[in-house]
Amino acid sequence: MKLIPVLILLFVTTSFSNAQPVSSLSQSIAAIKAVDHRGKGHEQARQAVRQLQQQDASALLPILLALDDANPLASNWLRNAFETIAAGVLENNKPLPEEELLSFLRQTKHRPASRRMVFEWLQKIDPDQTEQMVDMFINDPSDELRREAVSRYIKQAEKIAKEKPDDKTGRSALYKKALSGASDDDQVRKIIKGLKECGEEIDLQYHYGFLNSWNLIGPFNNKDGIGFAKVYPPEKEVNASASYEGQLGEVTWQKYETDDSYGVLDIAKQVGPHKGAVEYAYTEFYSDKKQPVEFRLATPNAWKLWVNGKLLFEREEYHRGTAFDQYRVPGELKKGKNTILLKICQNEQTQDWAQRWQIQFRVCNPFGMAIHSTETNK
């Protein structure tokens, strides 16, 4: 009989010694943010997520703030923890911290995906409040929130078209407001169609910021694919009056422009459908300030991009499909003149689908809205 208390004490002591201590909120978040794509810290992060999911509504704002600088894997787990906590709070008929969430949503410095997630939860608890906020998203850095505002203006214009078909002025004003924040091509096409019905035409090249004026020189040799790596004279200097020995004889810089609505410059039509060839395209872009931008390019050809003499990106791939904003290259404009040089390589394939030799290029801010040169492209 005397052994029983000893056994009980031994069991209790062993159970508590094997138990994992409950981490604090900050420790759990830190463990999740420490995980990397190679799996380092994965087990600790997984335990931390489970612990975090047991927290109450007071953990929601710290999780959101942690998302600002979390890596992609950590972000997934933190979002999962946020969603789990928020759902649990509502299921237990307890309030979410609405004012804190609204304040977070209004601050555009936070990650767009986090703000969008907050917006969706606020819609559940206060749809009237969020409905009133949509208009303020028309110039928001978040693609998804901005799309929400654009969609609202389009719907308002379509409603007028049904109820007051003669009110073209009202519809036009709403479509123009929508266009001011539209960067997704499906929405832009719908807006352009609506404006056309109101008797107005929109310059798509200008709206998107496509560069339509280029100086071209070539062709240079790309037989057997040697041209992509070979350094031809335009890569060393851009001299408007210079001439060089090209693939078919002497080549000089020639100016070309495109009137294509989406800014496509068809090199094969402009300078000839050369095969196994390299063409260089040069232009200048003037900025009123130093600013971060994205250079967005679409081409079915191999290419390199230099901005202000610095190689920003290159891709040696031929005849893949093209799409609007196919490549997004982050960069920076300096105040004043900026030089943009493209190297566009065509290979020697003869199939019908391998004949395109073209570029589409635009300059925009990091969330897709056009930035225009303060001077005419040269």
Secondary structure, 3 states (H helix, E strand, C coil): CCHHHHHHHHHHHHHHHHCCCCCCHHHHHHHHHCCCCCCCCHHHHHHHHHHHCCCCHHHHHHHHHHHCCCCHHHHHHHHHHHHHHHHHHHHCCCCCCHHHHHHHHHCCCCCHHHHHHHHHHHHHHCHHHHHHHHHHHCCCCCHHHHHHHHHHHHHHHHHHHHHCCCCHHHHHHHHHHHHCCCCCHHHHHHHHHHHHHCCCCCCHHHHHCECCEEEEEEEEECHHHCCCCCCCHHHHCCCCCCEEECCCCEEECEEEECCCCCCCEEHHHHHCCCCCEEEEEEEEEEECCCEEEEEEEECCCEEEEEECCEEEEEECCCCCCCCCCCEEEEEEECCEEEEEEEEEEECCCCCHHHCCCEEEEEEECCCCCECCCCCCCC
